[in-house]
Amino acid sequence: MADPKGFLTTGREVAKTRPVEERVKDWNEVYVPGSLLPIISKQAGRCMDCGIPFCHDGCPLGNLIPEWNDFAYRGDWSAASERLHATNNFPEFTGRLCPAPCESACVLGINQPAVTIKNVEVSIIDKAWDTGDVKPQPPERLSGKTVAVIGSGPAGLAAAQQLTRAGHTVAVYERADRVGGLLRYGIPEFKMEKVHINRRIEQMRAEGTKFRTGVEIGRDIDATKLRRRYDAVVIAAGATVSRDLPVPGRELNGIHFAMEYLPLANKVQEGDYVTPPLTAEGKHVVVIGGGDTGADCVGTAHRQGAASVTQLEIMPQPGEERNANQPWPTFPMLYKVTSAHEEGGERVYSVSTTHFEGDEDGNVQFLHLIEVEFKGGKLEQKPGTERRIPAQLVTLAMGFTGTDQENGLVQQFGLELDARGNIVRDADFQTNVDGVYVAGDAGRGQSLIVWAIAEGRSAARGVDRHLTGVSELHAPIRPTDRSLTV
């Protein structure tokens, strides 16, 4: 145990953010560079080494949190990095993007503010990159087996890196023009600068992983031909079908899915555009959906100079403390103020969109809404609460409903789907087609980045065992595992 009295003598202190008026003028990450290192050792010392670390179960990766907290407290950053990478291929991604269910499960969090696990994690990996502790790990020998990975999001990258290090020859196919999936084009630069993706890709290339961008399996290459070319295939194509809002006026110009809007802003940062083809500049923006993707739209609209930003959520506003029906160590639904919300805009809860109103040219101008409430488990509208708000750009950020079935991949492979549109798999993550595996949101449905990486690692073990008969790869979860809930 690092500091036996750390949790008694040291209060919780988190990463500092840059002033709002400064950060909304650029696309850099919102945190003050270098602000964590002076405080992080003491924060790591708050870890109780509690005997039964429920943080292990809160995180699907099974991260060895008390161990790397101990090393961080003692300043042994190399050992901390080694422990961190033992269970997580990309801690710089999770340390920036994960909502930290590990902190919700922290034993200290029963009656005190939890350990800043996420901040400790990102401090360790950033220090490791700075000191050169992150190096390519090419395999000692090749197996002679080949694997195709479809999709280069966190699940696909994790599977690819694990299989490459196991000695297999791996090629990753990505339909976009750059590697990274939603990490590249769905996550705004102010949440994670893309240098973190780029240097991981270079590490993976040095290890032997091949990348094929601008290739969509199902359209550009027939899935059956791909299967014949490789000894195994891992589908990590995500759950990319956006949930729509079928109300009158949906066809008006200016109403877009979040994943139509966000990638264009990221492409500006990549140098593809000077200004994005779709921008919030000078417009009244309405974001429908109260989750993380909605918050990403809010922050993007602020930086593009929106006249106003309003975020709508059909559910009631969560409380700031755990409800009795969401006890420790489950991941509670709490009122969360992200960096994007700190920057302005209005958040409206318990409302439903009834229709959109446009001008004579077919452009959206107003959104009509009504207040709603749950009665007897049903959602009911409250008469007399109708109103309209200005809306010249509307982004739909209401989640995703399953993997893409229009590009032909599912049909060409002959894959079985469940009732939610997810690809069915067995205990080894194998689909109903021999040698074809699935990892991440394509099999699990929309989920968190830690679950995607855990799925990629676990599917890699299934593939490795299929190809060689045995496997020593780490498999943190089963396909049926779910988050800690009541």
Secondary structure, DSSP 4 states (H G I P E B T S, - for coil): ---TTHHHH-----PPBPPHHHHTTS-S-SBPTT-SHHHHHHHHTT----SS-THHHHSTT---HHHHHHHHHHT-HHHHHHHHHTT-S-HHHHHHH---HHHHT-GGGGTSPPP-HHHHHHHHHHHHHHHT-------SS--S-EEEEE--SHHHHHHHHHHHHTT-EEEEEESSSSTTTHHHHTS-TTTS-THHHHHHHHHHHHHT-EEEES--BTTTB-HHHHHHHSSEEEE------BPP---TTTTSBTEEEHHHHHHHHHHHHTTS-SS-SS--TTSEEEEE--SHHHHHHHHHHHHTT-SEEEEEESSPPPPSS--TTS-TTS--------HHHHT--EEEESEEEEEEEE-TTSBEEEEEEEEEEEETTEEEE-TT--EEEE-SEEEE---B-S---SSSHHHHHT--B-TTSPBP--TTSB-SSTTEEE-THHHH-S--HHHHHHHHHHHHHHHHHHHHS---------TT---S--
